[in-house]
């Protein structure tokens, strides 16, 4: 498979993945990952790795519980063979416990960088997703702090 073909397969997988996330269609989301112990989901600001395919499923249960109406808006895309990055904005309502914060019903909106790592053996399958975001921004919005940042507005630029 050429580098261009590998990148095209990655782009198709990520598009399917994000479309399924926005539909909250978890079987479709899970179907974009390799389904074995090699899969993982890293949440860098929490220093947490959800290991294995069951770990990936656990991450999505946590996310769906905390912000069940979340929506992902892609703002920028970067691709190289074996890895892709998406800059996104996440919007949703705090409806479940998150990092000790009890549900507030407040809206949250924050930017996030998602690194998608692909299986060398299955270039159309995610090996892992690794996300970076400012968790303090999320928590301040959930607490309703007056001066809580709402991000730099990548989705509107």
Steps between C-alpha positions, in 0.01 A plus 500: 500500500642841405522788749221681313274193522582458871412864570175469303404191705579692821287797391203271421532327839517828692202643311299186586624514859399862559168458317423204727609696811262783406220247450593335833504173308745313722514174301605704193758693704642175640510355149760758398752353751701181494307279737769342713736572789715727282233771481508787749363846573724760668360804681822696547375777734376232740815285462267209424528215252195286433678181393373241255181497298295478820686808625394690187140403573543610864622844389193557286269395785667761723473771234140415411406504869657840565398683179235282333416753228859584405571597142834509319573772243816450297694823449824377342647174370860378472605161366815296458533126441408321823375804692246779459415803712169682523447834673141497618253687716290298744161639603249345736316507831646382831246232602714252695790490743834606354827520697305534823269772365137402542260568210433871462290514182736770370623512142866438433702588191870437465768431243673165487781346294444134415787284380388187315754218481443227244586133498785425257330167420155654452547856368124561503468421874585717797754359739450793733365847557694742720335827601639826633284780643493749787313311770491805729299686236248215493473488881463878533218497244331213682522693828354810334789727591440852369839527334511143368670503160301367208792436267631699211210418270666281240160380381403854400821600323 
